[in-house]
Amino acid sequence: MTANQPLQLPWRLLLLDLIGTLLIALGLYESLTPDTRLFAKDYYAWALILAGLAIMLPAVKGLLAFLAQARRR
């Protein structure tokens, strides 16, 4: 990649990262505000946090691999 070419980010990985971030934020909101429940069960907050992490980890790994590959060019 030359210095004049802009970096083309993989948008699907960025979208996965955004979805994971939103799930983690919802889970944290659910667990930290007990008087305003979004869901009926208590374990839903932890399920949202774990699902968000499960989505974000491969996305972050893919983004880091993409950036490392782009840096080598």
PDB file of N, H, CA, C and O in Angstrom:
ATOM      1  N   MET A   1       0.848  -1.169   0.000  1.00  0.00           N
ATOM      2  CA  MET A   1       0.000   0.000   0.000  1.00  0.00           C
ATOM      3  C   MET A   1       0.896   1.234   0.000  1.00  0.00           C
ATOM      4  O   MET A   1       1.795   1.359   0.831  1.00  0.00           O
ATOM      5  N   THR A   2       0.648   2.124  -0.919  1.00  0.00           N
ATOM      6  H   THR A   2      -0.083   2.022  -1.594  1.00  0.00           H
ATOM      7  CA  THR A   2       1.455   3.330  -0.988  1.00  0.00           C
ATOM      8  C   THR A   2       0.938   4.372  -0.002  1.00  0.00           C
ATOM      9  O   THR A   2      -0.149   4.234   0.559  1.00  0.00           O
ATOM     10  N   ALA A   3       1.719   5.389   0.191  1.00  0.00           N
ATOM     11  H   ALA A   3       2.602   5.500  -0.264  1.00  0.00           H
ATOM     12  CA  ALA A   3       1.354   6.428   1.155  1.00  0.00           C
ATOM     13  C   ALA A   3       0.162   7.250   0.677  1.00  0.00           C
ATOM     14  O   ALA A   3      -0.532   7.860   1.491  1.00  0.00           O
ATOM     15  N   ASN A   4      -0.083   7.272  -0.629  1.00  0.00           N
ATOM     16  H   ASN A   4       0.481   6.777  -1.289  1.00  0.00           H
ATOM     17  CA  ASN A   4      -1.177   8.084  -1.169  1.00  0.00           C
ATOM     18  C   ASN A   4      -2.526   7.384  -1.113  1.00  0.00           C
ATOM     19  O   ASN A   4      -3.563   8.042  -1.191  1.00  0.00           O
ATOM     20  N   GLN A   5      -2.529   6.070  -0.981  1.00  0.00           N
ATOM     21  H   GLN A   5      -1.686   5.536  -0.917  1.00  0.00           H
ATOM     22  CA  GLN A   5      -3.790   5.336  -0.947  1.00  0.00           C
ATOM     23  C   GLN A   5      -4.402   5.398   0.448  1.00  0.00           C
ATOM     24  O   GLN A   5      -3.702   5.201   1.441  1.00  0.00           O
ATOM     25  N   PRO A   6      -5.703   5.672   0.530  1.00  0.00           N
ATOM     26  CA  PRO A   6      -6.350   5.655   1.843  1.00  0.00           C
ATOM     27  C   PRO A   6      -6.557   4.211   2.319  1.00  0.00           C
ATOM     28  O   PRO A   6      -6.664   3.288   1.511  1.00  0.00           O
ATOM     29  N   LEU A   7      -6.608   4.040   3.600  1.00  0.00           N
ATOM     30  H   LEU A   7      -6.521   4.790   4.256  1.00  0.00           H
ATOM     31  CA  LEU A   7      -6.797   2.732   4.197  1.00  0.00           C
ATOM     32  C   LEU A   7      -8.272   2.335   4.084  1.00  0.00           C
ATOM     33  O   LEU A   7      -9.145   3.058   4.563  1.00  0.00           O
ATOM     34  N   GLN A   8      -8.549   1.204   3.462  1.00  0.00           N
ATOM     35  H   GLN A   8      -7.839   0.617   3.073  1.00  0.00           H
ATOM     36  CA  GLN A   8      -9.921   0.712   3.308  1.00  0.00           C
ATOM     37  C   GLN A   8     -10.225  -0.272   4.436  1.00  0.00           C
ATOM     38  O   GLN A   8      -9.796  -1.425   4.391  1.00  0.00           O
ATOM     39  N   LEU A   9     -10.962   0.184   5.442  1.00  0.00           N
ATOM     40  H   LEU A   9     -11.311   1.120   5.478  1.00  0.00           H
ATOM     41  CA  LEU A   9     -11.274  -0.660   6.589  1.00  0.00           C
ATOM     42  C   LEU A   9     -12.368  -1.671   6.235  1.00  0.00           C
ATOM     43  O   LEU A   9     -13.266  -1.362   5.452  1.00  0.00           O
ATOM     44  N   PRO A  10     -12.298  -2.862   6.801  1.00  0.00           N
ATOM     45  CA  PRO A  10     -13.368  -3.845   6.577  1.00  0.00           C
ATOM     46  C   PRO A  10     -14.615  -3.468   7.390  1.00  0.00           C
ATOM     47  O   PRO A  10     -14.641  -3.612   8.612  1.00  0.00           O
ATOM     48  N   TRP A  11     -15.622  -2.995   6.702  1.00  0.00           N
ATOM     49  H   TRP A  11     -15.601  -2.878   5.709  1.00  0.00           H
ATOM     50  CA  TRP A  11     -16.808  -2.465   7.375  1.00  0.00           C
ATOM     51  C   TRP A  11     -17.586  -3.521   8.131  1.00  0.00           C
ATOM     52  O   TRP A  11     -18.226  -3.204   9.134  1.00  0.00           O
ATOM     53  N   ARG A  12     -17.552  -4.759   7.686  1.00  0.00           N
ATOM     54  H   ARG A  12     -17.032  -5.017   6.871  1.00  0.00           H
ATOM     55  CA  ARG A  12     -18.297  -5.800   8.414  1.00  0.00           C
ATOM     56  C   ARG A  12     -17.686  -6.060   9.780  1.00  0.00           C
ATOM     57  O   ARG A  12     -18.410  -6.374  10.725  1.00  0.00           O
ATOM     58  N   LEU A  13     -16.373  -5.936   9.906  1.00  0.00           N
ATOM     59  H   LEU A  13     -15.785  -5.681   9.139  1.00  0.00           H
ATOM     60  CA  LEU A  13     -15.737  -6.092  11.214  1.00  0.00           C
ATOM     61  C   LEU A  13     -16.042  -4.907  12.120  1.00  0.00           C
ATOM     62  O   LEU A  13     -16.231  -5.068  13.326  1.00  0.00           O
ATOM     63  N   LEU A  14     -16.088  -3.721  11.532  1.00  0.00           N
ATOM     64  H   LEU A  14     -15.934  -3.590  10.552  1.00  0.00           H
ATOM     65  CA  LEU A  14     -16.467  -2.548  12.321  1.00  0.00           C
ATOM     66  C   LEU A  14     -17.921  -2.642  12.785  1.00  0.00           C
ATOM     67  O   LEU A  14     -18.247  -2.233  13.900  1.00  0.00           O
ATOM     68  N   LEU A  15     -18.785  -3.175  11.938  1.00  0.00           N
ATOM     69  H   LEU A  15     -18.521  -3.507  11.033  1.00  0.00           H
ATOM     70  CA  LEU A  15     -20.182  -3.356  12.312  1.00  0.00           C
ATOM     71  C   LEU A  15     -20.320  -4.377  13.436  1.00  0.00           C
ATOM     72  O   LEU A  15     -21.101  -4.168  14.365  1.00  0.00           O
ATOM     73  N   LEU A  16     -19.570  -5.481  13.364  1.00  0.00           N
ATOM     74  H   LEU A  16     -18.937  -5.650  12.609  1.00  0.00           H
ATOM     75  CA  LEU A  16     -19.592  -6.462  14.447  1.00  0.00           C
ATOM     76  C   LEU A  16     -19.093  -5.851  15.753  1.00  0.00           C
ATOM     77  O   LEU A  16     -19.638  -6.127  16.822  1.00  0.00           O
ATOM     78  N   ASP A  17     -18.070  -5.032  15.664  1.00  0.00           N
ATOM     79  H   ASP A  17     -17.627  -4.808  14.796  1.00  0.00           H
ATOM     80  CA  ASP A  17     -17.546  -4.374  16.856  1.00  0.00           C
ATOM     81  C   ASP A  17     -18.590  -3.431  17.446  1.00  0.00           C
ATOM     82  O   ASP A  17     -18.743  -3.365  18.665  1.00  0.00           O
ATOM     83  N   LEU A  18     -19.297  -2.714  16.610  1.00  0.00           N
ATOM     84  H   LEU A  18     -19.173  -2.768  15.619  1.00  0.00           H
ATOM     85  CA  LEU A  18     -20.347  -1.810  17.079  1.00  0.00           C
ATOM     86  C   LEU A  18     -21.486  -2.581  17.753  1.00  0.00           C
ATOM     87  O   LEU A  18     -21.968  -2.175  18.811  1.00  0.00           O
ATOM     88  N   ILE A  19     -21.908  -3.670  17.154  1.00  0.00           N
ATOM     89  H   ILE A  19     -21.517  -3.999  16.295  1.00  0.00           H
ATOM     90  CA  ILE A  19     -22.986  -4.482  17.738  1.00  0.00           C
ATOM     91  C   ILE A  19     -22.552  -5.048  19.087  1.00  0.00           C
ATOM     92  O   ILE A  19     -23.322  -5.037  20.047  1.00  0.00           O
ATOM     93  N   GLY A  20     -21.318  -5.539  19.157  1.00  0.00           N
ATOM     94  H   GLY A  20     -20.692  -5.547  18.377  1.00  0.00           H
ATOM     95  CA  GLY A  20     -20.808  -6.063  20.419  1.00  0.00           C
ATOM     96  C   GLY A  20     -20.741  -4.993  21.495  1.00  0.00           C
ATOM     97  O   GLY A  20     -21.066  -5.249  22.654  1.00  0.00           O
ATOM     98  N   THR A  21     -20.322  -3.795  21.112  1.00  0.00           N
ATOM     99  H   THR A  21     -20.058  -3.587  20.170  1.00  0.00           H
ATOM    100  CA  THR A  21     -20.261  -2.685  22.062  1.00  0.00           C
ATOM    101  C   THR A  21     -21.644  -2.327  22.573  1.00  0.00           C
ATOM    102  O   THR A  21     -21.819  -2.057  23.762  1.00  0.00           O
ATOM    103  N   LEU A  22     -22.624  -2.324  21.686  1.00  0.00           N
ATOM    104  H   LEU A  22     -22.481  -2.543  20.721  1.00  0.00           H
ATOM    105  CA  LEU A  22     -23.995  -2.015  22.109  1.00  0.00           C
ATOM    106  C   LEU A  22     -24.549  -3.080  23.052  1.00  0.00           C
ATOM    107  O   LEU A  22     -25.233  -2.753  24.022  1.00  0.00           O
ATOM    108  N   LEU A  23     -24.257  -4.350  22.774  1.00  0.00           N
ATOM    109  H   LEU A  23     -23.701  -4.615  21.986  1.00  0.00           H
ATOM    110  CA  LEU A  23     -24.718  -5.414  23.665  1.00  0.00           C
ATOM    111  C   LEU A  23     -24.077  -5.307  25.043  1.00  0.00           C
ATOM    112  O   LEU A  23     -24.746  -5.500  26.058  1.00  0.00           O
ATOM    113  N   ILE A  24     -22.790  -5.002  25.081  1.00  0.00           N
ATOM    114  H   ILE A  24     -22.246  -4.845  24.256  1.00  0.00           H
ATOM    115  CA  ILE A  24     -22.115  -4.830  26.372  1.00  0.00           C
ATOM    116  C   ILE A  24     -22.687  -3.624  27.116  1.00  0.00           C
ATOM    117  O   ILE A  24     -22.904  -3.685  28.326  1.00  0.00           O
ATOM    118  N   ALA A  25     -22.927  -2.544  26.405  1.00  0.00           N
ATOM    119  H   ALA A  25     -22.751  -2.494  25.422  1.00  0.00           H
ATOM    120  CA  ALA A  25     -23.498  -1.352  27.043  1.00  0.00           C
ATOM    121  C   ALA A  25     -24.884  -1.640  27.607  1.00  0.00           C
ATOM    122  O   ALA A  25     -25.202  -1.205  28.714  1.00  0.00           O
ATOM    123  N   LEU A  26     -25.712  -2.367  26.860  1.00  0.00           N
ATOM    124  H   LEU A  26     -25.454  -2.720  25.961  1.00  0.00           H
ATOM    125  CA  LEU A  26     -27.040  -2.736  27.374  1.00  0.00           C
ATOM    126  C   LEU A  26     -26.941  -3.630  28.600  1.00  0.00           C
ATOM    127  O   LEU A  26     -27.689  -3.460  29.563  1.00  0.00           O
ATOM    128  N   GLY A  27     -26.017  -4.581  28.563  1.00  0.00           N
ATOM    129  H   GLY A  27     -25.409  -4.719  27.781  1.00  0.00           H
ATOM    130  CA  GLY A  27     -25.831  -5.465  29.709  1.00  0.00           C
ATOM    131  C   GLY A  27     -25.347  -4.720  30.931  1.00  0.00           C
ATOM    132  O   GLY A  27     -25.824  -4.975  32.037  1.00  0.00           O
ATOM    133  N   LEU A  28     -24.408  -3.802  30.756  1.00  0.00           N
ATOM    134  H   LEU A  28     -24.021  -3.595  29.857  1.00  0.00           H
ATOM    135  CA  LEU A  28     -23.923  -3.006  31.888  1.00  0.00           C
ATOM    136  C   LEU A  28     -25.013  -2.089  32.423  1.00  0.00           C
ATOM    137  O   LEU A  28     -25.150  -1.927  33.636  1.00  0.00           O
ATOM    138  N   TYR A  29     -25.782  -1.495  31.534  1.00  0.00           N
ATOM    139  H   TYR A  29     -25.671  -1.627  30.549  1.00  0.00           H
ATOM    140  CA  TYR A  29     -26.893  -0.650  31.976  1.00  0.00           C
ATOM    141  C   TYR A  29     -27.901  -1.463  32.778  1.00  0.00           C
ATOM    142  O   TYR A  29     -28.405  -1.013  33.807  1.00  0.00           O
ATOM    143  N   GLU A  30     -28.184  -2.653  32.296  1.00  0.00           N
ATOM    144  H   GLU A  30     -27.774  -3.019  31.460  1.00  0.00           H
ATOM    145  CA  GLU A  30     -29.142  -3.527  32.966  1.00  0.00           C
ATOM    146  C   GLU A  30     -28.635  -3.942  34.351  1.00  0.00           C
ATOM    147  O   GLU A  30     -29.417  -4.005  35.300  1.00  0.00           O
ATOM    148  N   SER A  31     -27.354  -4.221  34.471  1.00  0.00           N
ATOM    149  H   SER A  31     -26.719  -4.170  33.700  1.00  0.00           H
ATOM    150  CA  SER A  31     -26.837  -4.691  35.753  1.00  0.00           C
ATOM    151  C   SER A  31     -26.557  -3.559  36.743  1.00  0.00           C
ATOM    152  O   SER A  31     -26.585  -3.782  37.954  1.00  0.00           O
ATOM    153  N   LEU A  32     -26.290  -2.351  36.248  1.00  0.00           N
ATOM    154  H   LEU A  32     -26.267  -2.169  35.265  1.00  0.00           H
ATOM    155  CA  LEU A  32     -25.945  -1.248  37.144  1.00  0.00           C
ATOM    156  C   LEU A  32     -27.125  -0.370  37.547  1.00  0.00           C
ATOM    157  O   LEU A  32     -26.998   0.443  38.462  1.00  0.00           O
ATOM    158  N   THR A  33     -28.259  -0.516  36.890  1.00  0.00           N
ATOM    159  H   THR A  33     -28.362  -1.176  36.147  1.00  0.00           H
ATOM    160  CA  THR A  33     -29.450   0.255  37.261  1.00  0.00           C
ATOM    161  C   THR A  33     -30.563  -0.708  37.638  1.00  0.00           C
ATOM    162  O   THR A  33     -31.369  -1.082  36.786  1.00  0.00           O
ATOM    163  N   PRO A  34     -30.620  -1.116  38.900  1.00  0.00           N
ATOM    164  CA  PRO A  34     -31.600  -2.137  39.294  1.00  0.00           C
ATOM    165  C   PRO A  34     -33.053  -1.650  39.281  1.00  0.00           C
ATOM    166  O   PRO A  34     -33.964  -2.463  39.125  1.00  0.00           O
ATOM    167  N   ASP A  35     -33.287  -0.347  39.442  1.00  0.00           N
ATOM    168  H   ASP A  35     -32.547   0.313  39.569  1.00  0.00           H
ATOM    169  CA  ASP A  35     -34.676   0.116  39.485  1.00  0.00           C
ATOM    170  C   ASP A  35     -35.298   0.307  38.110  1.00  0.00           C
ATOM    171  O   ASP A  35     -36.519   0.428  38.013  1.00  0.00           O
ATOM    172  N   THR A  36     -34.519   0.338  37.063  1.00  0.00           N
ATOM    173  H   THR A  36     -33.527   0.240  37.141  1.00  0.00           H
ATOM    174  CA  THR A  36     -35.059   0.452  35.698  1.00  0.00           C
ATOM    175  C   THR A  36     -34.666  -0.790  34.908  1.00  0.00           C
ATOM    176  O   THR A  36     -33.652  -0.789  34.209  1.00  0.00           O
ATOM    177  N   ARG A  37     -35.437  -1.813  35.011  1.00  0.00           N
ATOM    178  H   ARG A  37     -36.261  -1.814  35.578  1.00  0.00           H
ATOM    179  CA  ARG A  37     -35.156  -3.084  34.341  1.00  0.00           C
ATOM    180  C   ARG A  37     -35.669  -3.061  32.909  1.00  0.00           C
ATOM    181  O   ARG A  37     -36.808  -2.675  32.649  1.00  0.00           O
ATOM    182  N   LEU A  38     -34.813  -3.480  31.985  1.00  0.00           N
ATOM    183  H   LEU A  38     -33.887  -3.794  32.196  1.00  0.00           H
ATOM    184  CA  LEU A  38     -35.219  -3.641  30.598  1.00  0.00           C
ATOM    185  C   LEU A  38     -35.780  -5.033  30.350  1.00  0.00           C
ATOM    186  O   LEU A  38     -36.669  -5.220  29.520  1.00  0.00           O
ATOM    187  N   PHE A  39     -35.243  -6.014  31.087  1.00  0.00           N
ATOM    188  H   PHE A  39     -34.521  -5.862  31.762  1.00  0.00           H
ATOM    189  CA  PHE A  39     -35.629  -7.405  30.907  1.00  0.00           C
ATOM    190  C   PHE A  39     -36.088  -7.976  32.238  1.00  0.00           C
ATOM    191  O   PHE A  39     -35.752  -7.447  33.297  1.00  0.00           O
ATOM    192  N   ALA A  40     -36.848  -9.048  32.183  1.00  0.00           N
ATOM    193  H   ALA A  40     -37.121  -9.479  31.322  1.00  0.00           H
ATOM    194  CA  ALA A  40     -37.443  -9.608  33.396  1.00  0.00           C
ATOM    195  C   ALA A  40     -36.438 -10.397  34.235  1.00  0.00           C
ATOM    196  O   ALA A  40     -36.499 -10.343  35.463  1.00  0.00           O
ATOM    197  N   LYS A  41     -35.547 -11.103  33.626  1.00  0.00           N
ATOM    198  H   LYS A  41     -35.497 -11.147  32.629  1.00  0.00           H
ATOM    199  CA  LYS A  41     -34.626 -11.978  34.360  1.00  0.00           C
ATOM    200  C   LYS A  41     -33.320 -11.261  34.678  1.00  0.00           C
ATOM    201  O   LYS A  41     -32.872 -10.399  33.923  1.00  0.00           O
ATOM    202  N   ASP A  42     -32.714 -11.628  35.809  1.00  0.00           N
ATOM    203  H   ASP A  42     -33.078 -12.328  36.423  1.00  0.00           H
ATOM    204  CA  ASP A  42     -31.454 -11.000  36.222  1.00  0.00           C
ATOM    205  C   ASP A  42     -30.273 -11.459  35.386  1.00  0.00           C
ATOM    206  O   ASP A  42     -29.341 -10.687  35.162  1.00  0.00           O
ATOM    207  N   TYR A  43     -30.292 -12.685  34.927  1.00  0.00           N
ATOM    208  H   TYR A  43     -31.049 -13.313  35.109  1.00  0.00           H
ATOM    209  CA  TYR A  43     -29.142 -13.209  34.191  1.00  0.00           C
ATOM    210  C   TYR A  43     -29.080 -12.695  32.748  1.00  0.00           C
ATOM    211  O   TYR A  43     -28.096 -12.956  32.057  1.00  0.00           O
ATOM    212  N   TYR A  44     -30.082 -11.987  32.285  1.00  0.00           N
ATOM    213  H   TYR A  44     -30.881 -11.775  32.847  1.00  0.00           H
ATOM    214  CA  TYR A  44     -30.045 -11.433  30.934  1.00  0.00           C
ATOM    215  C   TYR A  44     -28.923 -10.413  30.769  1.00  0.00           C
ATOM    216  O   TYR A  44     -28.329 -10.301  29.697  1.00  0.00           O
ATOM    217  N   ALA A  45     -28.637  -9.674  31.831  1.00  0.00           N
ATOM    218  H   ALA A  45     -29.120  -9.764  32.702  1.00  0.00           H
ATOM    219  CA  ALA A  45     -27.565  -8.682  31.750  1.00  0.00           C
ATOM    220  C   ALA A  45     -26.232  -9.370  31.480  1.00  0.00           C
ATOM    221  O   ALA A  45     -25.466  -8.922  30.627  1.00  0.00           O
ATOM    222  N   TRP A  46     -25.951 -10.452  32.199  1.00  0.00           N
ATOM    223  H   TRP A  46     -26.574 -10.815  32.892  1.00  0.00           H
ATOM    224  CA  TRP A  46     -24.693 -11.178  31.988  1.00  0.00           C
ATOM    225  C   TRP A  46     -24.673 -11.861  30.629  1.00  0.00           C
ATOM    226  O   TRP A  46     -23.623 -11.964  29.996  1.00  0.00           O
ATOM    227  N   ALA A  47     -25.825 -12.322  30.188  1.00  0.00           N
ATOM    228  H   ALA A  47     -26.678 -12.237  30.703  1.00  0.00           H
ATOM    229  CA  ALA A  47     -25.888 -12.934  28.856  1.00  0.00           C
ATOM    230  C   ALA A  47     -25.588 -11.902  27.766  1.00  0.00           C
ATOM    231  O   ALA A  47     -24.912 -12.211  26.785  1.00  0.00           O
ATOM    232  N   LEU A  48     -26.091 -10.679  27.939  1.00  0.00           N
ATOM    233  H   LEU A  48     -26.640 -10.428  28.736  1.00  0.00           H
ATOM    234  CA  LEU A  48     -25.806  -9.615  26.972  1.00  0.00           C
ATOM    235  C   LEU A  48     -24.323  -9.259  26.961  1.00  0.00           C
ATOM    236  O   LEU A  48     -23.733  -9.064  25.899  1.00  0.00           O
ATOM    237  N   ILE A  49     -23.728  -9.176  28.146  1.00  0.00           N
ATOM    238  H   ILE A  49     -24.207  -9.334  29.009  1.00  0.00           H
ATOM    239  CA  ILE A  49     -22.303  -8.844  28.230  1.00  0.00           C
ATOM    240  C   ILE A  49     -21.466  -9.939  27.579  1.00  0.00           C
ATOM    241  O   ILE A  49     -20.549  -9.642  26.814  1.00  0.00           O
ATOM    242  N   LEU A  50     -21.768 -11.193  27.869  1.00  0.00           N
ATOM    243  H   LEU A  50     -22.514 -11.435  28.491  1.00  0.00           H
ATOM    244  CA  LEU A  50     -21.009 -12.298  27.281  1.00  0.00           C
ATOM    245  C   LEU A  50     -21.210 -12.384  25.766  1.00  0.00           C
ATOM    246  O   LEU A  50     -20.264 -12.664  25.029  1.00  0.00           O
ATOM    247  N   ALA A  51     -22.428 -12.147  25.305  1.00  0.00           N
ATOM    248  H   ALA A  51     -23.196 -11.920  25.903  1.00  0.00           H
ATOM    249  CA  ALA A  51     -22.683 -12.158  23.859  1.00  0.00           C
ATOM    250  C   ALA A  51     -21.932 -11.015  23.175  1.00  0.00           C
ATOM    251  O   ALA A  51     -21.388 -11.191  22.085  1.00  0.00           O
ATOM    252  N   GLY A  52     -21.902  -9.860  23.808  1.00  0.00           N
ATOM    253  H   GLY A  52     -22.343  -9.716  24.694  1.00  0.00           H
ATOM    254  CA  GLY A  52     -21.151  -8.736  23.245  1.00  0.00           C
ATOM    255  C   GLY A  52     -19.663  -9.024  23.158  1.00  0.00           C
ATOM    256  O   GLY A  52     -19.017  -8.694  22.163  1.00  0.00           O
ATOM    257  N   LEU A  53     -19.117  -9.643  24.206  1.00  0.00           N
ATOM    258  H   LEU A  53     -19.641  -9.911  25.014  1.00  0.00           H
ATOM    259  CA  LEU A  53     -17.704 -10.016  24.172  1.00  0.00           C
ATOM    260  C   LEU A  53     -17.428 -11.075  23.116  1.00  0.00           C
ATOM    261  O   LEU A  53     -16.410 -11.027  22.426  1.00  0.00           O
ATOM    262  N   ALA A  54     -18.337 -12.026  22.994  1.00  0.00           N
ATOM    263  H   ALA A  54     -19.165 -12.065  23.554  1.00  0.00           H
ATOM    264  CA  ALA A  54     -18.154 -13.085  21.993  1.00  0.00           C
ATOM    265  C   ALA A  54     -18.180 -12.525  20.573  1.00  0.00           C
ATOM    266  O   ALA A  54     -17.504 -13.048  19.688  1.00  0.00           O
ATOM    267  N   ILE A  55     -18.945 -11.477  20.357  1.00  0.00           N
ATOM    268  H   ILE A  55     -19.494 -11.052  21.076  1.00  0.00           H
ATOM    269  CA  ILE A  55     -18.991 -10.846  19.038  1.00  0.00           C
ATOM    270  C   ILE A  55     -17.776  -9.941  18.819  1.00  0.00           C
ATOM    271  O   ILE A  55     -17.226  -9.888  17.719  1.00  0.00           O
ATOM    272  N   MET A  56     -17.363  -9.235  19.865  1.00  0.00           N
ATOM    273  H   MET A  56     -17.810  -9.278  20.758  1.00  0.00           H
ATOM    274  CA  MET A  56     -16.280  -8.262  19.714  1.00  0.00           C
ATOM    275  C   MET A  56     -14.900  -8.892  19.567  1.00  0.00           C
ATOM    276  O   MET A  56     -14.073  -8.373  18.817  1.00  0.00           O
ATOM    277  N   LEU A  57     -14.632  -9.984  20.254  1.00  0.00           N
ATOM    278  H   LEU A  57     -15.304 -10.405  20.863  1.00  0.00           H
ATOM    279  CA  LEU A  57     -13.288 -10.547  20.223  1.00  0.00           C
ATOM    280  C   LEU A  57     -12.825 -10.947  18.824  1.00  0.00           C
ATOM    281  O   LEU A  57     -11.721 -10.569  18.433  1.00  0.00           O
ATOM    282  N   PRO A  58     -13.617 -11.692  18.050  1.00  0.00           N
ATOM    283  CA  PRO A  58     -13.170 -11.994  16.681  1.00  0.00           C
ATOM    284  C   PRO A  58     -13.083 -10.741  15.805  1.00  0.00           C
ATOM    285  O   PRO A  58     -12.219 -10.656  14.932  1.00  0.00           O
ATOM    286  N   ALA A  59     -13.969  -9.774  16.034  1.00  0.00           N
ATOM    287  H   ALA A  59     -14.671  -9.844  16.744  1.00  0.00           H
ATOM    288  CA  ALA A  59     -13.927  -8.547  15.240  1.00  0.00           C
ATOM    289  C   ALA A  59     -12.657  -7.756  15.537  1.00  0.00           C
ATOM    290  O   ALA A  59     -12.012  -7.256  14.616  1.00  0.00           O
ATOM    291  N   VAL A  60     -12.297  -7.639  16.794  1.00  0.00           N
ATOM    292  H   VAL A  60     -12.822  -8.045  17.542  1.00  0.00           H
ATOM    293  CA  VAL A  60     -11.076  -6.911  17.150  1.00  0.00           C
ATOM    294  C   VAL A  60      -9.851  -7.655  16.635  1.00  0.00           C
ATOM    295  O   VAL A  60      -8.909  -7.037  16.140  1.00  0.00           O
ATOM    296  N   LYS A  61      -9.862  -8.968  16.748  1.00  0.00           N
ATOM    297  H   LYS A  61     -10.627  -9.470  17.150  1.00  0.00           H
ATOM    298  CA  LYS A  61      -8.744  -9.767  16.232  1.00  0.00           C
ATOM    299  C   LYS A  61      -8.607  -9.572  14.719  1.00  0.00           C
ATOM    300  O   LYS A  61      -7.496  -9.412  14.213  1.00  0.00           O
ATOM    301  N   GLY A  62      -9.711  -9.585  14.008  1.00  0.00           N
ATOM    302  H   GLY A  62     -10.614  -9.715  14.419  1.00  0.00           H
ATOM    303  CA  GLY A  62      -9.683  -9.378  12.561  1.00  0.00           C
ATOM    304  C   GLY A  62      -9.215  -7.989  12.186  1.00  0.00           C
ATOM    305  O   GLY A  62      -8.456  -7.826  11.230  1.00  0.00           O
ATOM    306  N   LEU A  63      -9.663  -6.975  12.935  1.00  0.00           N
ATOM    307  H   LEU A  63     -10.279  -7.108  13.711  1.00  0.00           H
ATOM    308  CA  LEU A  63      -9.224  -5.609  12.654  1.00  0.00           C
ATOM    309  C   LEU A  63      -7.728  -5.441  12.912  1.00  0.00           C
ATOM    310  O   LEU A  63      -7.034  -4.788  12.133  1.00  0.00           O
ATOM    311  N   LEU A  64      -7.235  -6.021  13.991  1.00  0.00           N
ATOM    312  H   LEU A  64      -7.799  -6.552  14.624  1.00  0.00           H
ATOM    313  CA  LEU A  64      -5.807  -5.930  14.274  1.00  0.00           C
ATOM    314  C   LEU A  64      -4.974  -6.655  13.220  1.00  0.00           C
ATOM    315  O   LEU A  64      -3.909  -6.177  12.830  1.00  0.00           O
ATOM    316  N   ALA A  65      -5.460  -7.807  12.761  1.00  0.00           N
ATOM    317  H   ALA A  65      -6.325  -8.195  13.077  1.00  0.00           H
ATOM    318  CA  ALA A  65      -4.751  -8.535  11.705  1.00  0.00           C
ATOM    319  C   ALA A  65      -4.755  -7.730  10.409  1.00  0.00           C
ATOM    320  O   ALA A  65      -3.748  -7.690   9.702  1.00  0.00           O
ATOM    321  N   PHE A  66      -5.872  -7.095  10.096  1.00  0.00           N
ATOM    322  H   PHE A  66      -6.690  -7.128  10.671  1.00  0.00           H
ATOM    323  CA  PHE A  66      -5.955  -6.268   8.892  1.00  0.00           C
ATOM    324  C   PHE A  66      -4.987  -5.096   8.971  1.00  0.00           C
ATOM    325  O   PHE A  66      -4.295  -4.796   7.998  1.00  0.00           O
ATOM    326  N   LEU A  67      -4.934  -4.433  10.117  1.00  0.00           N
ATOM    327  H   LEU A  67      -5.496  -4.677  10.908  1.00  0.00           H
ATOM    328  CA  LEU A  67      -4.042  -3.288  10.271  1.00  0.00           C
ATOM    329  C   LEU A  67      -2.579  -3.722  10.231  1.00  0.00           C
ATOM    330  O   LEU A  67      -1.738  -3.007   9.688  1.00  0.00           O
ATOM    331  N   ALA A  68      -2.273  -4.870  10.794  1.00  0.00           N
ATOM    332  H   ALA A  68      -2.957  -5.451  11.235  1.00  0.00           H
ATOM    333  CA  ALA A  68      -0.891  -5.370  10.749  1.00  0.00           C
ATOM    334  C   ALA A  68      -0.503  -5.701   9.318  1.00  0.00           C
ATOM    335  O   ALA A  68       0.623  -5.424   8.905  1.00  0.00           O
ATOM    336  N   GLN A  69      -1.414  -6.287   8.557  1.00  0.00           N
ATOM    337  H   GLN A  69      -2.329  -6.512   8.892  1.00  0.00           H
ATOM    338  CA  GLN A  69      -1.151  -6.618   7.165  1.00  0.00           C
ATOM    339  C   GLN A  69      -0.990  -5.337   6.328  1.00  0.00           C
ATOM    340  O   GLN A  69      -0.123  -5.265   5.458  1.00  0.00           O
ATOM    341  N   ALA A  70      -1.817  -4.349   6.595  1.00  0.00           N
ATOM    342  H   ALA A  70      -2.521  -4.407   7.302  1.00  0.00           H
ATOM    343  CA  ALA A  70      -1.719  -3.095   5.853  1.00  0.00           C
ATOM    344  C   ALA A  70      -0.423  -2.351   6.187  1.00  0.00           C
ATOM    345  O   ALA A  70       0.132  -1.643   5.347  1.00  0.00           O
ATOM    346  N   ARG A  71       0.037  -2.519   7.396  1.00  0.00           N
ATOM    347  H   ARG A  71      -0.414  -3.094   8.078  1.00  0.00           H
ATOM    348  CA  ARG A  71       1.276  -1.852   7.807  1.00  0.00           C
ATOM    349  C   ARG A  71       2.489  -2.469   7.131  1.00  0.00           C
ATOM    350  O   ARG A  71       3.456  -1.769   6.828  1.00  0.00           O
ATOM    351  N   ARG A  72       2.443  -3.780   6.892  1.00  0.00           N
ATOM    352  H   ARG A  72       1.658  -4.348   7.138  1.00  0.00           H
ATOM    353  CA  ARG A  72       3.556  -4.481   6.248  1.00  0.00           C
ATOM    354  C   ARG A  72       3.706  -4.112   4.776  1.00  0.00           C
ATOM    355  O   ARG A  72       4.801  -4.215   4.223  1.00  0.00           O
ATOM    356  N   ARG A  73       2.645  -3.692   4.150  1.00  0.00           N
ATOM    357  H   ARG A  73       1.755  -3.608   4.599  1.00  0.00           H
ATOM    358  CA  ARG A  73       2.691  -3.366   2.710  1.00  0.00           C
ATOM    359  C   ARG A  73       3.394  -2.069   2.470  1.00  0.00           C
ATOM    360  O   ARG A  73       3.525  -1.642   1.323  1.00  0.00           O
TER     361      ARG A  73
END
